[in-house]
Amino acid sequence: MLEKLYNEIEERKNDPKEGSYTTYLFDKGLDKILKKVGEEATEVVIAAKNDKEELVSETSDLLYHLLVLLVEKNITLDEINQELDSRVGKKSKISDRKEIKEY
């Protein structure tokens, strides 16, 4: 499904449609797209504290906006898949990670 959505977003960038939200995002540019990614990421965090349906909905919104960002930056899903594949089976030490502090 992500590939299908990515392709539709890419098509919308190449062939804008008046009144389309995706076209609106591309017209507004990178700053608007980044703002939406940030907003949606925050909403995912909040939804995770609430209920499953809200989390599913907000995660879908975030994934959509991330795909818009990838298309805007000309990053393919193959590049993302290659990066994820390169991480499979690798062990990382907790000591190599920044500490996550709870507030």
Short mmCIF file of the C-alpha atoms (twelve columns), coordinates in Angstrom:
data_MODEL
# 
_entry.id   MODEL 
# 
loop_
_atom_site.group_PDB 
_atom_site.id 
_atom_site.type_symbol 
_atom_site.label_atom_id 
_atom_site.label_alt_id 
_atom_site.label_comp_id 
_atom_site.label_asym_id 
_atom_site.label_seq_id 
_atom_site.Cartn_x 
_atom_site.Cartn_y 
_atom_site.Cartn_z 
_atom_site.pdbx_PDB_model_num 
ATOM 1   C CA . MET A 1   0.000  0.000  0.000   1 
ATOM 2   C CA . LEU A 2   2.817  2.438  0.792   1 
ATOM 3   C CA . GLU A 3   4.265  1.941  -2.681  1 
ATOM 4   C CA . LYS A 4   0.877  2.590  -4.284  1 
ATOM 5   C CA . LEU A 5   0.409  5.762  -2.232  1 
ATOM 6   C CA . TYR A 6   3.984  6.894  -2.967  1 
ATOM 7   C CA . ASN A 7   3.331  6.466  -6.696  1 
ATOM 8   C CA . GLU A 8   0.096  8.465  -6.474  1 
ATOM 9   C CA . ILE A 9   1.870  11.266 -4.595  1 
ATOM 10  C CA . GLU A 10  4.680  11.278 -7.145  1 
ATOM 11  C CA . GLU A 11  2.115  11.433 -9.951  1 
ATOM 12  C CA . ARG A 12  0.404  14.390 -8.253  1 
ATOM 13  C CA . LYS A 13  3.722  16.216 -8.020  1 
ATOM 14  C CA . ASN A 14  4.361  15.651 -11.717 1 
ATOM 15  C CA . ASP A 15  0.769  16.341 -12.773 1 
ATOM 16  C CA . PRO A 16  -0.781 18.758 -10.246 1 
ATOM 17  C CA . LYS A 17  -4.551 18.799 -9.824  1 
ATOM 18  C CA . GLU A 18  -6.327 21.957 -8.742  1 
ATOM 19  C CA . GLY A 19  -7.968 21.572 -5.341  1 
ATOM 20  C CA . SER A 20  -5.827 18.578 -4.366  1 
ATOM 21  C CA . TYR A 21  -4.356 18.607 -0.856  1 
ATOM 22  C CA . THR A 22  -1.201 16.917 -2.143  1 
ATOM 23  C CA . THR A 23  -0.816 19.597 -4.819  1 
ATOM 24  C CA . TYR A 24  -1.349 22.229 -2.121  1 
ATOM 25  C CA . LEU A 25  1.514  20.780 -0.071  1 
ATOM 26  C CA . PHE A 26  3.880  20.740 -3.044  1 
ATOM 27  C CA . ASP A 27  2.864  24.287 -3.987  1 
ATOM 28  C CA . LYS A 28  3.602  25.515 -0.454  1 
ATOM 29  C CA . GLY A 29  6.993  23.822 -0.492  1 
ATOM 30  C CA . LEU A 30  9.343  22.062 1.854   1 
ATOM 31  C CA . ASP A 31  8.693  24.205 4.932   1 
ATOM 32  C CA . LYS A 32  4.956  23.433 4.846   1 
ATOM 33  C CA . ILE A 33  5.606  19.725 4.295   1 
ATOM 34  C CA . LEU A 34  8.062  19.660 7.221   1 
ATOM 35  C CA . LYS A 35  5.568  21.487 9.432   1 
ATOM 36  C CA . LYS A 36  2.914  18.866 8.641   1 
ATOM 37  C CA . VAL A 37  5.324  15.980 9.320   1 
ATOM 38  C CA . GLY A 38  6.114  17.515 12.713  1 
ATOM 39  C CA . GLU A 39  2.455  18.079 13.551  1 
ATOM 40  C CA . GLU A 40  1.506  14.553 12.576  1 
ATOM 41  C CA . ALA A 41  4.404  13.031 14.535  1 
ATOM 42  C CA . THR A 42  3.220  14.886 17.620  1 
ATOM 43  C CA . GLU A 43  -0.331 13.681 17.040  1 
ATOM 44  C CA . VAL A 44  0.932  10.075 16.830  1 
ATOM 45  C CA . VAL A 45  2.595  10.462 20.224  1 
ATOM 46  C CA . ILE A 46  -0.604 11.844 21.752  1 
ATOM 47  C CA . ALA A 47  -2.754 9.189  20.095  1 
ATOM 48  C CA . ALA A 48  -0.530 6.439  21.479  1 
ATOM 49  C CA . LYS A 49  -1.638 7.529  24.931  1 
ATOM 50  C CA . ASN A 50  -5.305 7.357  23.932  1 
ATOM 51  C CA . ASP A 51  -6.810 4.572  21.870  1 
ATOM 52  C CA . LYS A 52  -5.966 2.207  19.040  1 
ATOM 53  C CA . GLU A 53  -8.305 3.735  16.438  1 
ATOM 54  C CA . GLU A 54  -6.844 7.193  16.948  1 
ATOM 55  C CA . LEU A 55  -3.312 5.796  16.760  1 
ATOM 56  C CA . VAL A 56  -4.074 3.997  13.493  1 
ATOM 57  C CA . SER A 57  -5.569 7.169  12.020  1 
ATOM 58  C CA . GLU A 58  -2.737 9.443  13.104  1 
ATOM 59  C CA . THR A 59  -0.083 6.955  11.995  1 
ATOM 60  C CA . SER A 60  -1.713 6.875  8.572   1 
ATOM 61  C CA . ASP A 61  -1.587 10.678 8.436   1 
ATOM 62  C CA . LEU A 62  2.084  10.656 9.409   1 
ATOM 63  C CA . LEU A 63  2.993  8.029  6.823   1 
ATOM 64  C CA . TYR A 64  1.206  10.009 4.110   1 
ATOM 65  C CA . HIS A 65  3.078  13.199 5.006   1 
ATOM 66  C CA . LEU A 66  6.390  11.325 5.215   1 
ATOM 67  C CA . LEU A 67  5.770  10.002 1.700   1 
ATOM 68  C CA . VAL A 68  5.064  13.540 0.480   1 
ATOM 69  C CA . LEU A 69  8.392  14.570 2.039   1 
ATOM 70  C CA . LEU A 70  10.241 11.703 0.363   1 
ATOM 71  C CA . VAL A 71  8.766  12.591 -3.029  1 
ATOM 72  C CA . GLU A 72  9.624  16.258 -2.493  1 
ATOM 73  C CA . LYS A 73  13.239 15.304 -1.711  1 
ATOM 74  C CA . ASN A 74  13.415 12.749 -4.574  1 
ATOM 75  C CA . ILE A 75  14.030 9.841  -2.211  1 
ATOM 76  C CA . THR A 76  12.594 6.548  -3.395  1 
ATOM 77  C CA . LEU A 77  11.054 3.807  -1.313  1 
ATOM 78  C CA . ASP A 78  13.798 1.541  -2.678  1 
ATOM 79  C CA . GLU A 79  16.363 3.761  -0.954  1 
ATOM 80  C CA . ILE A 80  14.453 3.487  2.317   1 
ATOM 81  C CA . ASN A 81  14.117 -0.291 1.901   1 
ATOM 82  C CA . GLN A 82  17.850 -0.608 1.200   1 
ATOM 83  C CA . GLU A 83  18.655 1.344  4.355   1 
ATOM 84  C CA . LEU A 84  16.309 -0.810 6.427   1 
ATOM 85  C CA . ASP A 85  17.714 -3.997 4.869   1 
ATOM 86  C CA . SER A 86  21.236 -2.872 5.794   1 
ATOM 87  C CA . ARG A 87  20.154 -2.738 9.423   1 
ATOM 88  C CA . VAL A 88  18.650 -6.220 9.625   1 
ATOM 89  C CA . GLY A 89  20.558 -8.437 11.997  1 
ATOM 90  C CA . LYS A 90  22.859 -5.684 13.217  1 
ATOM 91  C CA . LYS A 91  23.210 -5.355 16.912  1 
ATOM 92  C CA . SER A 92  23.520 -1.981 18.502  1 
ATOM 93  C CA . LYS A 93  24.622 -1.337 22.021  1 
ATOM 94  C CA . ILE A 94  22.405 0.647  24.311  1 
ATOM 95  C CA . SER A 95  25.534 2.513  25.370  1 
ATOM 96  C CA . ASP A 96  25.922 3.768  21.769  1 
ATOM 97  C CA . ARG A 97  22.526 5.478  21.913  1 
ATOM 98  C CA . LYS A 98  21.648 8.805  23.430  1 
ATOM 99  C CA . GLU A 99  19.766 8.483  26.680  1 
ATOM 100 C CA . ILE A 100 16.046 9.159  26.459  1 
ATOM 101 C CA . LYS A 101 15.002 11.194 29.433  1 
ATOM 102 C CA . GLU A 102 11.478 11.124 30.760  1 
ATOM 103 C CA . TYR A 103 10.050 14.413 31.923  1 
# 
